[in-house]
Amino acid sequence: KQDRQTTVQEEKQEKGSKFLNKPLVEHIYTADPSAHVFEDRIYIYPSHDIDTGTEEDDFGGHFDMRDYHVLSMDSVGGEITDHGIALSVDNVPWAERQLWAPDAACKDGICYLYFPAKDKEGIFRIGVAVSDSPEGPFRAEKEPIKGSLSIDPAVFRDDDGEYYMYVGGIWGGQLQNWRTGTYDNTAKTPYDNEPADDEPAISPRVARLSDDMLQFEEELREIEIVDGEGNPILAGDHERRFFEAAWVHKYNRKYYFSYSTGDTHFIAYAIGESPYGPFVYQGNILNPVQGWTNHHSIVEIKGQWYLFYHDTELSGQTHLRNVKMTKLEHDPDGTIKTINVIIE
Ligand code: FUB
């Protein structure tokens, strides 16, 4: 009996490991996976990468996505369902192009898809679309969220039932153009409004969401990411400074703010005592993957933590990515073991 139990466990592990670190779907290109458990099912809200022929540039123009598909599975390693087009740019009145990394939240039986897109002036805003199901389809609000800016919304539900949205991305994500409070549309390159190397890096932003989940309840605030001495991470510190892809998870009552360092290609993290920060830099969760971008989410599923991420295994092209998942471990002191993923 003992032997049989071991074999069953091994079979399970084998099944899990065959599934981990492999493209979750191959029939479409997917990226920037935001994973959640809603109604006991695992949902993934990714970008849907396509090749529209738009030339690669420093603003990320080649990330020219036009719709979203929601993926789901009933368990880790289970069959994956693609629920079809959940939202198309053609059905978002204010948006023109580039549906970048989305996220979703469900509250009181209604689900909300949050997404960045460029408006008719070429400025990134965050939109929201509503559905009565986590799989969509979602119906977009007529206007973007008031006061929203930049890219990569990530929505975190705290234990008291309050929801917070984190946003921001520099360079192609335009956050540097908001440094004075209003958008600088004279910038000619993604680097024009960057701080000097010895100045504090540009901060991501956070705001609590309104009760109806459709607006910010307060103005976006800057988030401080500091080193162990409490000094802000500097703009020249490309190995540690925030670039894009914010995500927050809570572990042992602490708030873990994780993000991509962009041109150094890490997923780094910092720990804080409040959803507003400040967050103290700790190290890397994920080392660089294949492709320029690195973007992730972290979720607990039946007591095991997982990292969802993407790389370019299927296409070898930086703008045609595929989402994957792997296990994530917190050490007893609360730090996270750095993950290396290698494509053979
Ligand atoms: O997918 C487009 C952009 O690439 C995302 O918004 C960024 O986080 C990066 O992954």
Boltz pocket constraint, residues with backbone or C-beta under 6 A from the ligand:
constraints:
  - pocket:
      binder: B
      contacts: [[A, 31], [A, 32], [A, 47], [A, 63], [A, 99], [A, 100], [A, 101], [A, 151], [A, 152], [A, 169], [A, 244], [A, 245], [A, 293], [A, 294], [A, 295]]
      max_distance: 6.0
